Amino acid sequence: MSEWMVKRLRAGLSCLGQLLDTVDTRWLEIGISLNAYALVWRTYKDFNADAESSLFSSSNEWLILGTTLLSYIGLLLLLLFPALLLLKRILRSNPPTETPLYTTSLLVVGVHTALSNYTGLVDIVVAPLFSDLMLRLWHWSAMISAGIAALAFPLYIATPLPQRVQTRWSVLFLPSIVASASASDITLLLEPRKASSLLSLGYVFWGMVIIPAISFAVVDIRRQLTGSVQLFMPLAVVSQLAMSVMALGIQSRRVWADSVGPANAPLLLGEMAMAAGAILGLILWAAAAAWFVNAHVVAIWLRPRADWLSTVYPVASFTLATIYLARIWASSTALLSARVLIAYVTTALLAIPTARLTRRLTRSARSSDDQPPATYGTMESV
């Protein structure tokens, strides 16, 4: 082997080692946040396309291109993460910084968010060709979500108190909540019988975790004054609950349009589901809005460190819930709030990497200033 090839091989191995050093749950956090941000724009665009009022007029080709690009970048990070993490475990002996259950929860949340995003990325003629694959992937990830939700409370009891305080337990219920939301999106690609079955499963997953998810969100809120968990994570849980039940109600009205409810309530099942989703969604959205305001007030004193999962994803989830609220209740105030929130989450999406890059450059500049100047040979040493 020539010397040139040896140098290239060493350079490649060095780059691979540096890449593996960066592989951690932040990859999943960035992938989830990018997919959620793209989903915000897609939902807003679809809402505007369906609206008749000029108040809801919207988008352009650059917006569609940017949304698609962000979606595929987030999807690429989610696809590369498991393989690179496995390679890192084989080549590196460093212990993982996060528990496997937490990492799996983030990965499943990323899968469901990507599934929701996919329905708006591919042409409606091509998308049904992959509907069976998406449905199978949803079932597998939903089973994992249910297993994580079932293990959350026993693990909470078995975990020692110091470690219990440092864990974001409400995140373990996010996969099941996001699974119910992705189920409503996938029904757009399915035949009526499969869509009806998937909607039923979506309601089951939503109802299965609503009580423990809100309970652990309250537990997380009680710890906010200690600064042990991120301020906005409870916002993500409650916002996803609100958005999921409203999304299920919208699709139920379409899929169950001709289905009749129980004998003692002979109303159209789709209309009942739509009404229930609208009312429950409004209640949960109000709870999320209250914590959105309170979290900013608390942040003035705590000044927590912002990252992708604790800032961009919760605000994007709240923005999605606000868009669905504007759609169901035909509220111009909610739509205006959604536009303000889109600007907010866009600012957070740009500010976080900018702040990190600035801190890194400042740190490197300080370290270079602290180093002694290089000394050169003098006439005496020569």
C-alpha positions as CSV (number, residue, x, y, z in Angstrom):
1,M,0.0,0.0,0.0
2,S,1.4,3.4,-1.0
3,E,2.2,6.1,1.5
4,W,-0.5,8.3,0.0
5,M,-3.1,5.5,0.7
6,V,-1.9,5.1,4.2
7,K,-2.3,8.8,4.9
8,R,-5.8,8.8,3.4
9,L,-6.8,5.8,5.5
10,R,-5.5,7.4,8.7
11,A,-7.3,10.6,7.9
12,G,-10.5,8.7,7.3
13,L,-10.2,6.8,10.5
14,S,-9.5,10.0,12.4
15,C,-12.6,11.6,10.9
16,L,-14.7,8.5,11.8
17,G,-13.4,8.7,15.4
18,Q,-14.3,12.4,15.6
19,L,-17.8,11.6,14.2
20,L,-18.4,8.8,16.7
21,D,-17.4,11.1,19.6
22,T,-20.4,13.3,18.6
23,V,-22.9,10.5,18.5
24,D,-25.2,10.8,21.5
25,T,-28.9,11.6,22.1
26,R,-28.4,15.1,20.7
27,W,-28.5,13.5,17.3
28,L,-32.0,12.3,18.1
29,E,-33.0,15.6,19.7
30,I,-31.9,17.6,16.6
31,G,-33.6,15.1,14.2
32,I,-36.9,15.2,16.2
33,S,-36.8,19.0,16.4
34,L,-36.2,19.4,12.7
35,N,-39.0,17.0,11.8
36,A,-41.3,18.8,14.3
37,Y,-40.4,22.2,12.9
38,A,-41.1,20.9,9.3
39,L,-44.3,19.4,10.5
40,V,-45.4,22.8,11.8
41,W,-44.9,24.4,8.4
42,R,-46.6,21.5,6.6
43,T,-49.6,21.6,8.9
44,Y,-49.8,25.4,8.6
45,K,-49.6,25.2,4.8
46,D,-52.2,22.4,4.6
47,F,-54.5,24.4,6.8
48,N,-54.2,27.5,4.7
49,A,-54.8,25.6,1.5
50,D,-58.1,24.3,2.8
51,A,-59.3,27.7,4.1
52,E,-61.5,29.9,2.1
53,S,-60.8,33.1,3.9
54,S,-58.1,35.4,2.7
55,L,-56.9,35.5,6.3
56,F,-55.5,32.0,5.8
57,S,-53.8,32.6,2.4
58,S,-50.2,31.3,2.4
59,S,-47.3,29.7,1.0
60,N,-44.8,29.5,-1.8
61,E,-42.4,27.0,-3.4
62,W,-39.4,28.1,-1.2
63,L,-41.4,27.2,1.9
64,I,-42.2,23.8,0.5
65,L,-38.6,23.2,-0.5
66,G,-37.3,24.3,2.9
67,T,-39.8,22.1,4.8
68,T,-38.9,19.1,2.6
69,L,-35.1,19.7,3.1
70,L,-35.5,20.0,6.9
71,S,-37.6,16.8,7.0
72,Y,-35.0,14.8,5.1
73,I,-32.1,16.1,7.2
74,G,-34.0,15.1,10.3
75,L,-34.8,11.7,8.8
76,L,-31.2,11.2,7.9
77,L,-30.1,11.8,11.4
78,L,-32.6,9.4,12.7
79,L,-31.5,6.7,10.3
80,L,-27.8,7.1,10.9
81,F,-28.1,7.2,14.7
82,P,-28.7,3.5,15.5
83,A,-25.9,2.3,13.3
84,L,-23.4,4.9,14.5
85,L,-24.3,4.3,18.1
86,L,-23.8,0.6,17.8
87,L,-20.4,1.2,16.1
88,K,-19.5,3.6,18.9
89,R,-20.4,0.9,21.6
90,I,-18.2,-1.6,19.8
91,L,-15.1,0.7,19.3
92,R,-15.4,2.8,22.4
93,S,-15.6,1.7,26.1
94,N,-17.2,4.9,27.4
95,P,-20.4,4.3,29.3
96,P,-23.6,5.8,27.8
97,T,-24.7,9.1,29.2
98,E,-28.4,8.3,29.0
99,T,-30.4,5.2,29.9
100,P,-31.4,2.8,27.1
101,L,-35.1,3.4,27.8
102,Y,-34.7,7.2,27.4
103,T,-32.7,6.8,24.2
104,T,-35.3,4.3,22.8
105,S,-38.1,6.7,23.7
106,L,-36.5,9.5,21.7
107,L,-35.9,7.2,18.8
108,V,-39.5,6.1,18.7
109,V,-40.7,9.7,19.0
110,G,-38.5,10.5,16.0
111,V,-40.0,7.6,14.0
112,H,-43.6,8.7,14.6
113,T,-42.8,12.3,13.9
114,A,-41.1,11.2,10.6
115,L,-44.2,9.1,9.7
116,S,-46.5,12.1,10.2
117,N,-44.2,14.2,8.1
118,Y,-44.0,11.7,5.3
119,T,-47.7,12.0,4.5
120,G,-47.1,15.6,3.4
121,L,-43.8,15.1,1.6
122,V,-44.7,12.6,-1.1
123,D,-47.2,13.0,-3.9
124,I,-50.6,11.6,-3.0
125,V,-50.4,9.2,-6.0
126,V,-47.1,7.7,-4.8
127,A,-47.6,7.7,-1.1
128,P,-50.2,4.9,-1.0
129,L,-47.6,2.5,-2.5
130,F,-45.8,2.7,0.8
131,S,-48.9,2.7,3.0
132,D,-48.4,-1.0,4.0
133,L,-44.8,-0.4,5.0
134,M,-45.7,2.7,7.0
135,L,-48.6,0.9,8.7
136,R,-46.3,-2.0,9.6
137,L,-43.6,0.4,10.9
138,W,-46.3,2.2,12.9
139,H,-47.5,-1.0,14.5
140,W,-43.9,-2.1,15.5
141,S,-43.0,1.4,16.9
142,A,-46.4,1.6,18.7
143,M,-45.8,-1.7,20.4
144,I,-42.4,-0.4,21.6
145,S,-44.2,2.8,22.8
146,A,-46.7,0.8,24.8
147,G,-43.9,-1.3,26.4
148,I,-42.0,1.9,27.4
149,A,-45.2,3.4,28.9
150,A,-45.8,0.2,30.8
151,L,-42.3,0.1,32.3
152,A,-42.2,3.8,33.2
153,F,-44.0,3.7,36.5
154,P,-42.3,0.5,37.9
155,L,-39.0,2.0,37.0
156,Y,-39.9,5.2,38.8
157,I,-40.7,3.3,41.9
158,A,-37.5,1.2,41.7
159,T,-35.1,4.1,40.9
160,P,-33.3,5.6,43.9
161,L,-34.4,9.1,44.8
162,P,-31.2,11.0,43.6
163,Q,-31.4,9.5,40.2
164,R,-35.2,9.8,40.1
165,V,-35.0,13.5,40.5
166,Q,-32.6,13.8,37.5
167,T,-34.7,11.8,35.1
168,R,-37.3,13.3,32.7
169,W,-40.0,10.7,33.3
170,S,-42.7,12.5,31.3
171,V,-40.6,11.9,28.1
172,L,-41.3,8.1,28.5
173,F,-44.9,8.7,27.7
174,L,-44.3,10.9,24.6
175,P,-43.9,7.9,22.2
176,S,-47.5,6.7,22.9
177,I,-48.9,10.2,22.6
178,V,-47.1,10.9,19.3
179,A,-48.1,7.4,18.0
180,S,-51.8,8.5,18.3
181,A,-51.0,11.7,16.3
182,S,-49.2,9.8,13.6
183,A,-52.0,7.3,13.4
184,S,-54.4,10.1,12.4
185,D,-52.0,11.3,9.6
186,I,-51.4,7.8,8.2
187,T,-55.2,7.3,7.8
188,L,-55.0,9.7,4.9
189,L,-53.1,6.9,2.9
190,L,-55.3,3.9,3.9
191,E,-58.5,2.4,2.7
192,P,-61.5,3.1,5.0
193,R,-61.4,-0.3,6.8
194,K,-57.8,0.0,7.7
195,A,-58.1,3.7,8.5
196,S,-61.0,2.9,10.9
197,S,-59.0,0.3,12.7
198,L,-55.9,2.6,13.0
199,L,-58.0,5.4,14.3
200,S,-59.4,3.1,17.1
201,L,-55.8,2.2,18.0
202,G,-54.9,5.9,18.1
203,Y,-57.6,6.6,20.6
204,V,-56.5,3.6,22.7
205,F,-52.9,4.8,22.8
206,W,-54.0,8.3,23.7
207,G,-56.3,7.2,26.5
208,M,-53.8,4.7,27.8
209,V,-51.2,7.4,28.7
210,I,-53.2,10.6,29.4
211,I,-53.4,10.1,33.1
212,P,-49.8,9.0,33.8
213,A,-48.5,11.5,31.3
214,I,-50.2,14.5,33.0
215,S,-49.3,13.1,36.4
216,F,-45.6,12.9,35.6
217,A,-45.8,16.3,33.8
218,V,-47.0,17.7,37.1
219,V,-44.1,15.9,38.9
220,D,-41.7,17.5,36.5
221,I,-43.3,20.9,37.1
222,R,-42.8,20.6,40.8
223,R,-39.1,20.1,40.3
224,Q,-38.7,23.2,38.2
225,L,-37.6,25.4,41.1
226,T,-34.6,23.0,41.7
227,G,-33.6,23.4,38.0
228,S,-33.2,19.6,37.7
229,V,-35.2,19.2,34.5
230,Q,-35.9,21.4,31.5
231,L,-38.6,24.0,31.9
232,F,-40.5,23.4,28.7
233,M,-40.7,19.5,28.6
234,P,-44.1,19.4,30.4
235,L,-45.3,21.8,27.6
236,A,-44.4,19.1,25.0
237,V,-46.4,16.4,26.8
238,V,-49.6,18.5,27.3
239,S,-49.3,20.1,23.8
240,Q,-49.0,16.7,22.1
241,L,-52.0,15.4,24.1
242,A,-54.0,18.4,22.9
243,M,-52.8,18.2,19.3
244,S,-53.3,14.4,19.1
245,V,-56.9,14.3,20.2
246,M,-57.8,17.2,17.9
247,A,-56.1,15.4,15.0
248,L,-57.9,12.2,15.8
249,G,-61.2,14.1,15.9
250,I,-60.6,15.7,12.5
251,Q,-59.8,12.4,10.8
252,S,-62.6,10.6,12.6
253,R,-65.1,13.0,11.1
254,R,-63.8,12.0,7.7
255,V,-63.4,8.2,8.2
256,W,-66.5,7.6,10.4
257,A,-68.7,10.0,8.5
258,D,-71.4,7.4,7.9
259,S,-71.0,5.4,11.1
260,V,-73.7,5.5,13.7
261,G,-72.9,5.6,17.4
262,P,-74.4,3.5,20.2
263,A,-78.2,2.9,20.3
264,N,-78.7,5.3,23.2
265,A,-76.8,8.0,21.3
266,P,-77.9,7.6,17.6
267,L,-75.6,10.3,16.3
268,L,-72.9,10.0,13.7
269,L,-69.8,8.6,15.3
270,G,-67.5,11.0,13.3
271,E,-69.4,14.1,14.5
272,M,-69.2,12.9,18.1
273,A,-65.5,12.2,17.9
274,M,-64.9,15.6,16.3
275,A,-66.9,17.4,19.1
276,A,-65.0,15.4,21.8
277,G,-61.7,16.2,20.2
278,A,-62.5,19.9,19.9
279,I,-63.6,20.2,23.6
280,L,-60.8,18.0,25.1
281,G,-58.2,19.7,22.8
282,L,-59.4,23.2,24.0
283,I,-59.0,22.2,27.6
284,L,-55.6,20.7,27.2
285,W,-54.4,23.6,25.0
286,A,-55.4,26.0,27.7
287,A,-53.4,24.0,30.2
288,A,-50.4,24.0,27.8
289,A,-50.8,27.8,27.3
290,A,-50.8,28.4,31.0
291,W,-47.5,26.5,31.5
292,F,-46.0,28.2,28.4
293,V,-46.5,31.6,30.1
294,N,-45.4,30.3,33.6
295,A,-42.3,28.6,32.2
296,H,-41.1,31.9,30.7
297,V,-41.7,33.6,34.1
298,V,-39.7,30.9,35.9
299,A,-36.9,31.0,33.3
300,I,-36.2,34.6,34.2
301,W,-34.9,33.4,37.6
302,L,-33.5,30.0,36.7
303,R,-31.9,30.9,33.3
304,P,-31.7,27.3,32.1
305,R,-29.5,26.2,29.3
306,A,-31.5,25.9,26.1
307,D,-31.1,22.9,23.9
308,W,-33.0,21.3,21.0
309,L,-35.3,18.9,22.8
310,S,-36.1,21.2,25.8
311,T,-36.8,24.3,23.7
312,V,-37.5,23.7,20.0
313,Y,-39.6,20.5,20.3
314,P,-42.0,21.7,23.1
315,V,-42.6,25.1,21.4
316,A,-43.1,23.3,18.1
317,S,-45.6,21.0,19.7
318,F,-47.5,23.9,21.3
319,T,-47.5,25.6,17.9
320,L,-49.0,22.5,16.2
321,A,-51.7,22.3,18.9
322,T,-52.5,26.0,18.3
323,I,-52.8,25.5,14.5
324,Y,-55.2,22.6,15.1
325,L,-57.1,24.7,17.6
326,A,-57.5,27.5,15.0
327,R,-58.6,24.9,12.4
328,I,-61.3,23.2,14.6
329,W,-62.7,26.4,16.2
330,A,-62.1,28.7,13.1
331,S,-60.4,31.1,15.4
332,S,-58.6,34.0,13.9
333,T,-57.0,34.8,17.3
334,A,-55.6,31.3,17.5
335,L,-54.3,31.5,13.9
336,L,-52.6,34.8,14.8
337,S,-51.1,33.2,17.9
338,A,-49.8,30.3,15.7
339,R,-48.1,32.7,13.4
340,V,-46.4,34.4,16.4
341,L,-45.3,31.0,17.7
342,I,-43.9,30.0,14.3
343,A,-41.7,33.1,14.4
344,Y,-40.8,32.2,18.0
345,V,-39.8,28.6,17.2
346,T,-37.9,29.7,14.1
347,T,-35.9,32.1,16.2
348,A,-35.1,29.4,18.7
349,L,-34.1,27.0,15.9
350,L,-31.6,29.5,14.6
351,A,-30.5,30.9,18.0
352,I,-29.5,27.7,19.7
353,P,-26.8,26.6,17.2
354,T,-25.7,30.2,16.8
355,A,-25.3,30.5,20.6
356,R,-23.4,27.3,20.8
357,L,-21.1,28.2,18.0
358,T,-20.4,31.6,19.6
359,R,-19.6,30.0,22.9
360,R,-17.3,27.5,21.2
361,L,-15.5,30.2,19.3
362,T,-15.2,32.3,22.5
363,R,-13.8,29.4,24.4
364,S,-11.3,28.5,21.8
365,A,-10.2,32.2,21.6
366,R,-9.7,32.4,25.3
367,S,-7.8,29.1,25.4
368,S,-5.5,30.4,22.6
369,D,-5.0,33.7,24.5
370,D,-4.0,31.7,27.7
371,Q,-1.3,29.7,25.9
372,P,2.2,31.2,26.2
373,P,3.6,32.6,23.0
374,A,5.9,30.4,21.0
375,T,9.6,30.8,21.7
376,Y,12.2,30.7,19.0
377,G,15.9,30.0,19.2
378,T,18.1,33.0,20.2
379,M,21.7,33.7,19.2
380,E,22.9,32.2,22.5
381,S,21.1,28.9,21.9
382,V,22.4,28.8,18.4
